[in-house]
Structures are given as structure tokens and as C-alpha cells.
Amino acid sequence: MRRRDCLVRLGGALVAWPLAARAQPLEHKRIAILTGLPRDDPEGEARLSAFLQGMARLGWTVGRNLEIEHRAAGRDPERYREYAQELVALRPDLFLAGGTPAVVSLQAALQRVARGAVPVVFANATDPAGTEYFGRLARPGRNTAGVMNFEARFAWKWLELLKQVAPHVTRVAILRSENSTGTGQVEAVGATLPRFGVELMALGDHDPGEIERGIAAFVHGPTDGLIVTAQLAQAERAHVVALAARYRLPVVYPFRRYVSEGGLISYGSDQIEPFRSAAGYVDRILTGERPIALPVQGPARYETAVNLQTARALGLDVPPSILLRADEVIE
């Protein structure tokens, strides 16, 4: 069975490994971490803290038996490549990659120096088994395992939610990454277009200017709506939310933080818990398990958040059925 067929929704279930079962003290290990969000971003700090807390519960303490090297690349592809090469040169025992660009950059750097056996654990990669790159990682011998933040097969729910909260919408733009990963999200939305009776247009996110130009060119009137995919760089959150307000677009977002910052509605997974769950995989690999034996974890659950202030500003009435099942409602 291929690893891409072994996706499991275990959340934190795979984290626990009873410390009492270990006969020997933990050896000193060095982990190199590559992420997008920097530590001075509150969510970037929360993600790293969740990982370190998960490691501490499993007996790993920075300064005692664990050493950490961390780099944050933002959304700059060149910086990802630069930091990946820098971290690979440090020869750590294991890499933690926060997001798809990080794991792709680390794997590329490892291949260049023929160190493909060094384990890479990822957190918050987007639908890795549905992409060409991660499809290759599903072959035996690859040294990668981890926790993804969204499964492409659920992307159609974004369109369903958009039509529920803004039933007048008949033209929808989908803001997606232009890299080679996560194309399954766009395909999943596209497959349901006849059911919802809308036209779909894809917009790129190469840079903030392209996002703004794309949205400005798309908007024609009150029947327009927008879907933001899980691949969009987190650094663009505020920019996209501001554009949605400027053009009075009803938008469905992939993560709750967009809504807390003024977005209309979101459907997606928690972005911090995967780092806590990834600690379980890091622990298991550092103590002897092979990454190839560890199935890719999917999100333990998906959550919905609604911002009623934004809905009122757009003149929308959010159906009671959505409010009843929402995990967070901002009044």
C-alpha cells in the first residue's frame, strides 16, 4: 500500500509514547527548523512553542538533551532555498519543516548534497499526498513524515459555505498558489461548479501586487465572491482581508485567523496543533523508528469561524444553520 493511501486523522493520538517504556536515557540531538512565520509573529511563536511543549512532554528539553536551530523565510522563495542550504550544512539529526515550501526546499537541499537519509518531519504541509512532489515521497526509501493542515478532498466545502452565506454569488475567484503543490484544492472546487451554478476563475499569488491586480480585474459587481485556498502565504492575510473589504467581496478563508482579523468566514483546521502533533513523530524518529513507517496525519478536525461584523458590513445575513455549527462567532 502506498503511503499516500495511508492518510490518517489521528491528531495528537500518535504523539504519546510513554516515557516509562524507555530503557535508556535520551541521547543529545540537534534539530533544524525551517518555517515561514518568524518568531516575532504571534502565530509563529505559538507554533514553535507548541512543538517545544510537545517535545518537553516526551522528555526532550532544550539545553539538556536537545539543541534547536531555527530559520524563518517569510514568503521569499530565495530565502527558503538559502536557509535550507544553511541548515543542511549544519548536519542536524532531523529537520522540522513548517509548511510545504519549507519541506520542498529542505528536500531539494538534501538531494544536492546527497544527504537524503536525514529525516524531515513536516507540520502544516497542504495536502502533500495530492501533489507531484509528495507523491514521489510516497515511494519506499524516502525519509519524510508529518502532519498536513488541509486535505484537498474537502475544498469543495469552501464553495458550499460561500453559497450558503452569499447565495447571490455566481462568479467566484479562487486565490491559489502558483507553485506545483496543492493543485488538488482547485480541482476539488472545480468539480462541484455545476452543482452550485457558478463560474470559477483562478488568481495567482506570486506577490502582493499580483494579488491586488487579479482581484481588481476580477470584480465586476455584487454577484462576485472569493475563495482563499490553504496554500496562500500566511504573510498575505491582512492584505487579502483588506482587499476583500475594499471591494466588498464575500470571502471564504481556509483558517480561523483570517476571520479574527476581519475576514467573513472560514473553514479549515487549527494551525498550531499540527506542530504539537509533529513532536510525536520527531520523538519516534529520534528514538529509532523509520519515517517511512509513519503515515501522514490529516487534521484531527475542521472548524468554522464567522465574523458577524463583517457580514453586516457586506449586508449579508448568515444562516442560523451556520451559526449553530460554528466553532467561533465574532459579534
C-alpha positions in Angstrom: 0.0 0.0 0.0 1.3 3.4 -0.9 1.9 6.0 1.8 -0.5 8.4 0.1 -3.2 5.8 0.7 -2.3 5.7 4.4 -3.5 9.2 5.4 -4.9 9.0 8.9 -6.8 11.5 11.1 -5.1 10.9 14.4 -4.5 14.5 15.6 -2.4 14.1 18.7 -3.1 10.4 19.1 0.3 9.5 17.7 2.1 11.9 19.9 2.1 9.8 23.1 5.0 7.5 23.7 5.2 6.6 27.4 8.5 7.7 28.8 8.4 4.8 31.3 8.8 2.4 28.3 12.3 3.7 27.5 15.1 1.7 29.0 17.8 4.2 28.1 18.2 8.0 28.7 17.5 10.1 25.6 20.7 11.0 23.7 21.5 14.6 22.9 20.0 15.5 19.5 20.1 18.5 17.2 17.0 19.7 15.2 17.0 22.2 12.4 13.7 24.0 11.9 12.6 25.9 8.8 9.3 27.8 8.9 7.6 30.7 7.1 6.3 32.7 10.0 9.0 34.3 12.2 9.0 34.1 15.9 8.0 37.8 16.3 4.7 36.9 14.6 2.3 35.8 17.4 1.2 32.7 15.5 4.8 31.8 14.5 5.7 31.9 18.2 2.7 29.9 19.1 3.5 27.2 16.6 7.1 26.9 17.7 6.0 26.9 21.4 3.5 24.1 20.7 6.3 22.0 19.2 8.7 22.6 22.1 5.9 21.9 24.6 5.2 18.6 22.8 8.8 17.7 22.9 9.1 18.6 26.6 6.2 16.3 27.4 8.2 13.5 25.7 11.4 14.2 27.7 13.2 16.5 25.3 14.4 19.7 26.8 16.4 22.5 25.0 19.7 22.9 26.7 19.7 19.4 28.3 19.3 16.9 25.5 18.0 19.0 22.6 19.6 21.7 20.5 17.5 23.8 18.1 18.5 25.9 15.1 15.6 27.9 13.6 15.2 30.0 10.5 12.1 31.8 9.2 11.9 32.6 5.5 8.6 34.6 5.2 7.3 34.1 1.7 10.6 34.7 -0.2 11.4 31.6 -2.3 15.1 32.6 -2.5 15.3 32.9 1.3 13.8 29.4 1.7 16.5 28.0 -0.6 19.2 29.9 1.2 18.1 28.9 4.7 17.5 25.3 3.7 21.1 25.1 2.4 22.4 26.8 5.6 20.5 24.3 7.8 21.6 21.3 5.8 25.2 22.4 6.2 24.8 22.2 10.0 24.2 18.4 9.7 21.4 18.1 12.3 19.9 14.8 13.3 16.5 15.8 12.0 14.7 18.6 10.2 11.3 20.1 11.1 9.6 21.9 8.2 6.8 24.3 8.8 4.7 24.3 5.6 5.1 22.9 2.1 7.7 25.4 0.8 9.9 24.6 3.8 9.8 20.8 3.2 10.3 21.2 -0.5 13.3 23.4 0.0 14.9 21.1 2.6 14.4 18.1 0.4 16.0 19.8 -2.6 19.0 21.0 -0.5 19.4 17.5 0.9 19.4 15.9 -2.5 22.1 18.4 -3.7 24.5 17.2 -1.1 23.4 13.5 -1.1 22.1 13.5 2.4 18.6 12.2 1.6 18.7 9.9 4.6 18.3 12.7 7.1 14.7 12.6 8.4 12.4 15.5 7.6 9.2 15.9 9.7 6.7 18.4 8.4 3.8 20.3 10.0 1.1 22.2 8.1 2.0 21.0 4.7 -1.0 21.3 2.4 -2.4 18.1 1.0 1.1 16.5 0.5 -0.2 13.2 -0.9 -2.1 15.0 -3.6 0.9 16.8 -5.1 3.6 15.6 -7.5 6.4 16.3 -5.1 5.0 14.5 -2.2 3.8 11.7 -4.5 7.4 10.9 -5.1 8.0 11.0 -1.3 5.4 8.2 -1.0 7.9 5.8 -2.6 9.8 3.4 -0.2 13.1 4.8 1.0 12.0 8.4 1.4 12.7 9.9 4.8 9.7 12.2 5.3 6.7 12.1 7.6 4.4 14.6 9.2 1.1 16.4 9.7 -0.8 18.2 7.0 -3.2 21.1 7.5 -5.8 20.5 4.8 -7.0 17.7 2.6 -7.9 18.7 -0.9 -11.0 16.5 -1.0 -12.7 18.8 1.5 -12.0 22.0 -0.6 -15.5 21.9 -2.2 -16.9 22.8 1.3 -15.5 26.3 0.8 -17.7 26.8 -2.2 -20.7 25.3 -0.4 -20.1 27.7 2.5 -19.8 30.7 0.2 -23.1 29.9 -1.5 -24.8 29.4 1.9 -23.7 32.8 3.3 -23.9 34.7 -0.1 -26.4 32.8 -2.3 -26.4 35.6 -4.9 -22.8 34.8 -5.9 -22.5 33.4 -9.4 -18.8 34.3 -10.2 -16.1 33.1 -7.9 -12.4 33.7 -8.0 -10.1 31.2 -6.2 -6.8 32.6 -4.9 -4.3 29.8 -5.0 -0.5 29.3 -5.1 1.3 29.2 -8.4 3.8 26.6 -7.3 3.5 22.9 -8.1 1.9 21.9 -4.8 -1.7 21.6 -3.7 -3.4 21.7 -7.1 -6.0 19.3 -5.7 -7.8 22.1 -3.9 -8.6 23.9 -7.1 -9.6 20.7 -8.7 -11.9 19.8 -5.9 -13.7 23.1 -6.0 -13.9 23.0 -9.8 -15.5 19.6 -9.8 -18.5 21.0 -7.9 -19.2 24.0 -10.1 -22.2 22.5 -11.9 -23.8 21.7 -8.5 -23.6 25.3 -7.3 -24.1 27.1 -10.6 -21.1 29.4 -10.5 -18.3 30.3 -12.8 -14.7 29.9 -11.5 -11.6 32.0 -12.2 -8.2 31.2 -10.8 -6.0 34.0 -9.4 -2.3 33.7 -8.7 -0.4 34.9 -5.6 3.1 35.4 -6.9 3.4 38.7 -5.0 1.1 41.2 -3.2 0.9 43.3 -6.4 -0.3 40.3 -8.4 -3.0 39.5 -5.8 -4.3 43.1 -5.9 -4.3 43.3 -9.7 -6.0 40.0 -10.0 -8.8 40.8 -7.6 -9.3 44.3 -9.1 -9.6 42.8 -12.6 -12.0 40.1 -11.4 -14.5 42.3 -9.5 -17.5 43.4 -11.7 -20.4 43.6 -9.3 -22.5 42.2 -6.4 -22.5 38.6 -7.8 -18.8 38.1 -7.2 -17.2 36.1 -4.4 -13.7 34.8 -3.5 -12.2 31.6 -2.1 -8.8 31.7 -0.5 -7.0 28.3 -0.5 -4.9 26.9 2.2 -1.7 27.4 0.2 -1.7 31.2 0.3 1.2 32.6 2.2 0.2 33.5 5.8 2.0 36.8 5.4 -0.7 37.9 3.0 -3.6 37.6 5.5 -4.0 41.2 6.3 -3.6 42.3 2.6 -6.2 39.9 1.3 -8.7 40.8 4.1 -8.2 44.5 3.4 -8.8 43.9 -0.4 -12.0 42.0 0.4 -13.3 44.9 2.4 -12.3 47.4 -0.2 -14.1 45.6 -3.0 -17.0 44.4 -0.7 -16.3 40.7 -1.6 -17.8 37.8 0.4 -14.8 35.6 1.0 -14.3 32.1 2.5 -10.9 31.6 4.1 -9.1 28.4 5.0 -8.2 29.3 8.6 -9.7 30.9 11.6 -7.1 33.6 12.0 -8.3 35.4 8.8 -11.7 35.8 10.5 -10.3 37.1 13.7 -8.5 39.7 11.6 -11.7 40.8 9.8 -12.4 38.1 7.3 -16.0 37.0 6.7 -16.0 33.2 7.3 -13.5 30.3 7.4 -13.4 26.6 7.2 -10.2 24.7 8.0 -8.0 23.2 10.6 -6.2 24.6 13.6 -2.7 25.8 12.6 -1.0 25.3 15.9 -1.9 21.7 16.9 0.0 20.1 13.9 3.2 21.4 15.4 2.4 19.7 18.8 1.5 16.5 16.9 4.7 16.7 14.9 6.6 16.4 18.1 5.4 12.9 18.5 6.8 11.9 15.1 10.1 13.7 15.9 10.4 11.8 19.1 9.6 8.4 17.5 12.2 9.0 14.7 14.9 10.2 17.1 14.4 7.1 19.2 14.7 4.7 16.3 11.6 4.5 14.2 11.8 4.9 10.4 9.8 7.8 8.8 8.6 5.5 6.0 6.7 3.5 8.6 4.8 6.6 9.9 1.6 7.5 8.0 0.9 11.1 7.0 -1.5 12.6 9.5 -4.5 14.6 8.5 -6.1 17.3 10.6 -7.9 15.9 13.7 -10.9 18.1 13.0 -12.1 21.1 10.9 -13.6 24.2 12.3 -15.8 27.1 11.1 -15.5 30.7 12.2 -17.8 33.6 11.3 -17.3 37.3 11.7 -20.8 38.9 12.0 -19.4 42.4 12.0 -18.0 41.8 8.5 -21.3 40.1 7.4 -23.3 43.2 8.5 -20.8 45.5 6.6 -21.4 43.4 3.5 -25.2 43.3 4.0 -25.2 39.6 4.5 -27.5 37.5 6.8 -25.6 34.5 8.0 -28.0 31.5 8.1 -28.7 30.1 11.6 -27.6 26.7 10.5 -24.0 28.1 10.0 -24.1 30.0 13.3 -25.2 26.9 15.2 -22.3 24.8 14.0 -19.7 27.5 14.0 -16.8 27.0 16.5 -16.4 30.8 16.8 -18.7 33.6 16.1 -17.3 37.2 16.3 -20.1 39.6 17.2 
